[in-house]
Amino acid sequence: MNASFSPKSTFGAEAKNCAVSFTSQQESENGAALTNADFLRRSCEEAHLGIGPRDHHDCPHQVTFDQFSASDLETCEVAIKAAYRHVFGNCYVMENERLFELEAQLKDGRLCIREFIRGLAKSDFYASRFFASVAPQRGVELGFKHLLGRPPESQAEVSDCIALQASAGFCALVDHWIDSAEYSEVFGSDTVPYVRSWNSAAGISMASFPRIAALEQNFVSSDRAKGSSSILQRNLALGVPLKIKRPHGVRGLQVSAAWADGKPPARAEKLWRGLALVGAAHLGGMLVNVTSQIFGIHALDRIPAMFLGL
């Protein structure tokens, strides 16, 4: 695919939505696989496939998982930063809002990335912005994006999550996503979730592309700034097509359409020349006045008074 038409290049996803992995030196998964998802992921690791996300033809179990995970402190800081940005929907996090206890547990090896993500999603910061203050459907949309890296596949999937949230609470819904086979197969224990609907990854329908584009919109504003109402409800429930609006460039750096061949409009050019002449006359008068004062010529002192009628 030509890079100029690549969805990752067009929407800026290459810079924001890429896999970041970190493995704590003290955290180990040498024990027996406890779930089918863990077994599938480990069997793919043992196949010694290349580093990076895998497609259907690469992995016999259709697992999309980043195999390489660094363990140094610098990589840990990168992973923490990526986790805050993605899970908190690109919201600005003040220093006193950071979860330093969770960060310390991750650095000490008491938590893996998956449990760190769970802690962020259950925090008061997340709940107050993406649960308590938004419509239930909107909260579920964002939960899928933040924790599974994709939009909901159907209205039935959204309805099931809303029912679980209503009966068992928000924390149970977070556990439902993070403990799912999908999360384990895609991100495992060491990879920070990221939006994976910009390409045809394993198990992702093509309808996810316009949906994630509608949810993302741009990579500057936060998910909280995009409103508290559902964006995908009419598409999921009624099949109404979603319009993808390509983000505009930075307006302050764009050349106005009124400029022809790099030249300003005639009125703007006349105004600029007039202001330049006035400014030059003013600077010239100041220079003459200063020079006369230096040489003791005071004949020009009365000129301001004459203009004021004094």
MOCORVEN-V789816 format. One record per helix or strand of 3 or more residues. SS is the DSSP state (alpha for helix, beta for strand). FROM is the first residue (numbers start at 1). LEN is the number of residues. Records with the same first field share a line. If there is no record, write none. Layout:
BEGIN
SS=FROM-LEN, FROM-LEN
END
This chain:
BEGIN
alpha=3-3, 7-4, 13-4, 36-10, 73-15, 95-3, 100-9, 113-9, 124-7, 136-13, 155-14, 170-9, 181-6, 207-10, 224-3, 233-6, 251-3, 266-29, 299-10
beta=20-3
END
